Amino acid sequence: MIEHSRSPVVPNLGWRVAFAGTGINLALGVLYTWSVISQFIPKEWGWSETDKSLPYSIALLAFAFATIPAGRMQDKIGPRIVAAIGGVLVGLGMMLSSLTTSPLGYVLGFGILAGAGIGFGYASATPPAVKWFNKHKTGLIAGIVVSGFGLASVYAAPTAQWLGSSFGLQTMMLVFGVAFLIAVFGFAQLLKTPPAGYVPAGDGPSASASGAGVTAPAQREYGPGEMLRTPQFFMLWFMYACGAGAGLMVISKMAKIATDQAGLSLGFVLVAILAIGNGPGRHIAGLVSDRIGRTRTMLLCFTLQAALILLLTQTVKGSLLANAVILSIVAALIGGNYGSNLSVFPAVTKDWFGLRDFGVNYGFVFSSWGVGGLTLSLIAGAAYDATGSFNLAYFTAAGLLIIAGVMTFAVKAPRALAAAELATMVETAPVK
């Protein structure tokens, strides 16, 4: 009796990995509660508004640039170990912050250590998830995973408010550090990439349109060096910096905007409401971009975000924008438009530059997120210290968003080489 060997069936772990990545991001998204955390910095510490911007701004930069080595590591050794390292760094960084009262101490703890840890965890959450699903679900899955980061403030902002009011800032940071170390390390154990050669359902080979029986070549895969030599990379980088930086600027100051400019006492509630828009915004934008295209979705979001941020210039006590309901709607929409960047840009990176080196490639693209956030958050702090208003920062952010929107008409996918390769294969293929 002849036995025929069978290829082992690979269980699809896609949804397990996607939800584990979402859980990791729900912990790491504590970054977005900084505007609440910073309200508990005691006046006797003598921090200026610019000082209060520094730990958050440095965390954004450390986060963004840590995703580059972290992306390379997760491509090589897998996401589980890299995400676990991230959990340890976040926990240690926040615990270190609980022991200091100086801006430098918070820059080292919250900014550099926790920021880098967030980068390691974040870089390991999305890539393994999207690899389990076919290309038609890339935006959807990326949106689901990163929505955890955006939604984190829904629970973290009121928790920070309660811990800060009841026990003080240093206890708050200690509790967060221990909790997030445990959570991220635990979820990291559920991350796994598909085995080599795995093809998601719906991504199988397709015959060429010529009818010659030629299998279409795989998508053009760009290594990081190749990607960095394309004009598309630099255009996407700048657009991402504008879109993300504008949102991060508002996130970093939302509690102060509510209390100082609008005269509302529940700033932490607006931070949570902004997060309510942020999370679903990622999911919706990912789904919409799968349907109408990445750059069209970017254009819609950049344009709306510019208009919303310009509205914030009218947020003064007694104005229509100072109404709690109206400002809540604006905050949720700003959060949603900001969140769209975090699903559309990873999706377009995968679409245009391939999946093989997606982790490190997206790390390079994502560095713009940190640069944009650092720049505009510091501009906001400096503008307030100089003028008592964030208006200069609002106008700067809106102008950059308009420039990014115009650029969506010029940026195109780098398809020329892939098309040439396909044409060559079709022309030289033997007829069967």
Residue pairs with C-beta under 8 A, 6 or more apart in sequence:
10 194
10 195
10 198
12 132
13 132
13 192
13 194
14 129
14 132
14 133
14 141
14 200
16 190
17 128
17 129
17 132
17 190
17 191
17 192
18 129
18 132
18 141
18 144
18 145
20 125
20 187
20 188
20 190
20 191
21 124
21 125
21 126
21 128
21 129
21 145
21 148
21 187
21 191
22 125
22 144
22 145
22 147
22 148
23 148
23 183
23 187
24 83
24 86
24 87
24 121
24 122
24 124
24 125
24 148
24 183
24 184
24 187
24 188
25 121
25 122
25 125
25 145
25 146
25 147
25 148
25 149
25 152
26 148
26 149
26 151
26 152
26 155
26 183
27 87
27 90
27 121
27 152
27 179
27 180
27 183
27 184
27 187
28 86
28 90
28 117
28 118
28 121
28 122
28 149
28 152
28 180
28 184
29 148
29 149
29 150
29 151
29 152
29 153
29 156
29 275
30 152
30 156
30 160
30 176
30 180
31 56
31 59
31 60
31 63
31 114
31 115
31 118
32 149
32 150
32 152
32 153
32 156
32 251
32 271
32 274
32 275
32 278
33 152
33 153
33 156
33 157
33 160
33 271
34 55
34 56
34 59
34 251
34 252
35 251
35 252
35 253
35 254
35 255
35 256
35 267
35 271
36 153
36 157
36 160
36 161
36 164
36 255
36 267
36 268
36 271
37 160
37 164
37 169
37 172
37 173
38 52
38 56
38 255
39 164
39 255
39 256
39 259
39 267
39 268
40 160
40 164
40 165
40 168
40 169
40 172
41 47
41 52
41 169
42 101
42 169
45 101
45 102
47 103
48 381
48 385
49 256
49 381
49 384
49 385
50 378
50 381
50 382
50 385
51 103
52 381
53 252
53 377
53 378
53 380
53 381
54 103
54 106
54 107
54 111
54 378
55 97
55 103
55 106
55 107
55 109
55 110
55 111
56 110
56 111
56 252
56 377
57 111
57 252
57 373
57 374
57 377
57 378
58 107
58 111
58 112
58 115
58 374
59 110
59 111
59 112
59 114
59 115
59 118
60 115
60 248
60 369
60 370
60 373
60 374
60 377
61 115
61 370
61 371
61 373
61 374
62 111
62 112
62 115
62 116
62 118
62 119
62 370
63 115
63 116
63 118
63 119
63 122
63 369
63 370
64 119
64 366
64 367
64 368
64 369
64 370
64 371
64 373
65 119
65 367
65 370
66 115
66 116
66 117
66 118
66 119
66 120
66 123
67 119
67 120
67 122
67 123
67 362
67 363
67 366
67 367
68 360
68 363
68 364
68 366
68 367
69 363
70 82
70 86
70 119
70 120
70 122
70 123
70 124
70 359
70 363
71 123
71 127
71 358
71 359
71 360
71 361
71 362
71 363
72 359
72 360
72 363
73 81
73 82
74 82
74 83
74 123
74 124
74 127
74 128
74 359
75 127
75 357
75 358
75 359
75 360
78 128
78 191
78 192
78 193
79 124
79 125
79 127
79 128
79 188
79 191
79 192
79 193
80 124
80 188
80 189
80 191
80 192
81 188
82 120
82 123
82 124
83 120
83 121
83 124
83 125
83 184
83 187
83 188
83 191
84 184
84 185
84 188
84 189
85 117
85 120
86 117
86 118
86 119
86 120
86 121
86 122
86 123
86 124
86 184
86 188
87 117
87 121
87 180
87 181
87 182
87 183
87 184
87 185
87 188
88 117
88 181
88 185
89 113
89 114
89 116
89 117
89 120
90 113
90 114
90 117
90 118
90 121
90 177
90 180
90 181
90 184
91 117
91 177
91 178
91 180
91 181
91 182
91 184
92 113
92 117
92 177
92 181
93 109
93 110
93 112
93 113
93 114
93 115
93 116
93 117
93 177
94 109
94 110
94 114
94 173
94 174
94 176
94 177
94 180
95 109
95 173
95 174
95 177
95 178
96 105
96 108
96 109
96 113
97 105
97 106
97 109
97 110
97 114
97 173
97 177
98 109
98 170
98 171
98 172
98 173
98 174
98 177
99 105
99 109
99 170
100 106
100 108
100 109
109 173
110 173
117 184
121 184
121 188
122 149
123 359
123 362
123 363
123 366
124 188
124 191
125 145
125 146
125 148
125 191
126 142
126 145
126 146
126 346
126 362
127 193
127 358
127 359
127 362
128 191
128 192
128 193
129 141
129 142
129 144
129 145
130 138
130 141
130 142
130 145
130 346
130 350
130 355
130 358
131 193
131 194
131 198
131 200
131 355
131 358
132 141
132 194
132 198
132 200
133 140
133 141
133 200
134 200
134 201
134 202
134 203
135 202
135 203
135 350
135 351
136 202
136 290
137 290
138 286
138 290
138 347
138 350
138 351
139 285
139 286
139 287
139 288
139 289
139 290
139 294
139 343
139 344
139 347
140 283
140 286
140 287
140 290
141 286
142 282
142 286
142 343
142 346
142 347
142 350
143 282
143 283
143 284
143 285
143 286
143 287
143 343
144 282
144 283
144 286
146 282
146 339
146 342
146 343
146 346
147 278
147 279
147 280
147 282
147 283
147 339
147 343
148 279
149 342
150 275
150 278
150 279
150 281
150 282
150 335
150 338
150 339
150 342
151 275
151 276
151 278
151 279
152 275
153 271
153 272
153 274
153 275
153 278
154 272
154 275
154 276
154 279
156 176
157 268
157 269
157 271
157 272
157 275
158 268
158 269
158 272
160 172
160 176
160 268
161 268
163 171
163 172
163 175
163 176
164 172
167 175
194 200
205 215
205 216
206 215
206 216
207 213
207 214
207 215
207 216
208 214
208 215
208 216
208 422
208 426
210 426
212 426
212 429
212 431
212 432
213 429
213 431
213 432
214 425
214 426
214 429
216 422
217 418
217 421
217 422
217 425
219 354
219 355
219 418
220 354
220 414
220 415
220 417
220 418
220 421
221 353
221 354
221 355
221 356
221 357
222 230
222 352
222 353
222 354
222 357
222 361
222 414
223 356
223 357
224 357
224 360
224 361
224 364
227 233
227 353
227 357
227 361
227 364
228 364
230 414
232 352
232 411
232 412
232 413
232 414
233 353
233 364
233 365
235 407
235 410
235 411
236 345
236 348
236 349
236 365
236 368
236 411
237 364
237 365
237 367
237 368
238 368
238 404
238 407
239 298
239 302
239 404
239 407
239 408
239 411
240 341
240 345
240 365
240 366
240 368
240 369
240 372
241 368
241 369
241 371
241 372
241 375
241 400
242 302
242 372
242 397
242 400
242 401
242 403
242 404
243 298
243 301
243 302
243 305
243 337
243 338
243 340
243 341
243 372
243 401
243 404
244 338
244 341
244 342
244 368
244 369
244 372
244 373
245 369
245 371
245 372
245 373
245 375
245 376
245 377
245 397
245 400
246 305
246 306
246 309
246 338
246 372
246 376
246 397
246 398
246 400
246 401
247 305
247 334
247 335
247 337
247 338
247 339
247 341
248 338
248 369
248 372
248 373
248 376
248 377
249 373
249 376
249 377
249 379
249 380
249 393
249 397
250 257
250 274
250 309
250 312
250 331
250 334
250 338
250 397
251 271
251 274
251 335
251 338
252 373
252 377
252 380
253 377
253 380
253 381
253 384
253 390
254 267
254 270
254 271
254 274
254 331
255 267
255 268
255 270
255 271
256 267
256 384
257 267
257 270
257 312
257 315
257 390
258 264
258 266
258 267
258 270
258 327
259 265
259 267
261 315
261 316
261 317
261 322
261 389
261 390
262 315
262 316
262 317
262 321
262 322
262 327
263 317
263 318
263 322
264 270
264 322
264 324
264 327
266 324
269 328
270 327
270 328
270 331
273 328
273 331
273 332
273 335
274 331
274 332
274 334
274 335
275 335
276 332
276 335
277 331
277 332
277 333
277 334
277 335
277 336
277 339
278 335
278 336
278 338
278 339
279 339
280 336
280 339
281 335
281 336
281 337
281 338
281 339
281 340
282 339
282 340
282 342
282 343
283 343
284 336
284 340
285 297
285 301
285 336
285 339
285 340
285 343
285 344
286 343
286 344
286 347
288 297
289 296
289 297
289 343
289 344
289 347
289 348
290 347
294 344
294 347
294 348
294 351
295 348
295 408
295 411
296 408
297 340
297 344
298 340
298 344
298 404
298 405
298 408
299 405
299 408
299 409
301 337
301 340
301 341
301 344
302 337
302 401
302 402
302 404
302 405
302 408
303 401
303 402
303 405
304 333
304 337
305 334
305 337
305 338
305 401
306 397
306 398
306 401
306 402
306 405
307 398
308 330
308 333
308 334
308 337
309 334
309 394
309 397
309 398
309 401
310 394
310 395
310 398
311 321
311 330
312 321
312 330
312 390
312 394
313 391
313 394
313 395
314 320
314 321
315 321
315 322
315 327
316 322
320 326
321 327
321 330
341 369
345 362
345 365
345 366
346 362
346 365
346 366
349 358
349 361
349 362
349 365
350 358
350 362
351 413
352 413
352 414
353 361
353 414
354 361
376 393
376 396
376 397
376 400
379 392
379 393
379 396
380 390
380 393
383 389
383 390
383 391
383 392
383 393
384 390
384 393
